[in-house]
Amino acid sequence: MGYAELIARELENLPLDKQAEVLDFVGYLKTRQDQIRAKTPQTAEEIEAFFRSFTVDVSGYKFDREDANAR
């Protein structure tokens, strides 16, 4: 049995006003998911553009294994 069936079964035991609250919450979750999806880079070009926006000069960086292991 999937989540949809479990949720439907539980909803049957709730009063109508509480069922409406659950439906409103589902709408909120869908809206939030759409907003997250809209902000997330989807294509390779969008991902590359995202990382190009970070400019960090690491030319003088030297990895120190002892220092890294001490942390």
C-alpha positions in Angstrom: 0.0 0.0 0.0 1.4 3.4 -1.0 1.5 6.6 0.9 -1.5 8.0 -1.1 -3.7 5.1 0.1 -2.5 5.4 3.7 -3.2 9.1 3.7 -6.6 8.7 2.1 -7.5 6.1 4.8 -6.4 8.4 7.6 -8.3 11.3 6.1 -11.6 9.4 6.2 -11.4 9.5 10.0 -11.0 13.2 10.2 -13.7 15.8 10.3 -14.3 17.8 7.1 -12.6 20.9 8.4 -9.5 19.0 9.2 -9.6 17.3 5.7 -9.7 20.8 4.2 -6.6 21.7 6.3 -4.8 18.7 4.9 -5.7 19.7 1.4 -4.5 23.2 2.0 -1.2 21.8 3.3 -0.8 19.7 0.2 -1.3 22.8 -1.9 1.4 24.6 0.2 3.8 21.7 -0.3 3.3 21.7 -4.1 3.8 25.5 -4.3 7.0 25.3 -2.2 8.3 22.4 -4.3 7.6 24.4 -7.5 9.6 27.4 -6.0 12.5 25.2 -5.1 12.5 23.6 -8.6 12.4 27.0 -10.2 15.5 28.1 -8.3 17.5 24.9 -8.9 19.7 24.8 -12.0 18.3 22.2 -14.4 20.6 22.1 -17.4 24.3 21.8 -17.8 24.5 25.4 -18.9 22.6 26.6 -15.9 24.8 24.6 -13.6 28.0 25.9 -15.2 26.7 29.5 -15.0 26.0 28.9 -11.3 29.5 27.8 -10.6 31.0 30.6 -12.8 29.5 33.1 -10.4 32.0 32.0 -7.7 35.4 33.5 -8.2 38.0 32.2 -5.8 41.7 32.6 -6.2 43.3 29.3 -5.1 46.6 29.9 -7.0 48.6 30.3 -3.8 46.9 27.4 -1.9 49.1 24.5 -0.8 47.5 21.4 0.6 48.9 20.4 3.9 48.0 16.8 4.8 49.1 17.1 8.4 47.1 20.2 8.9 44.0 18.6 7.3 44.4 15.4 9.4 44.8 17.4 12.6 41.3 18.8 12.3 
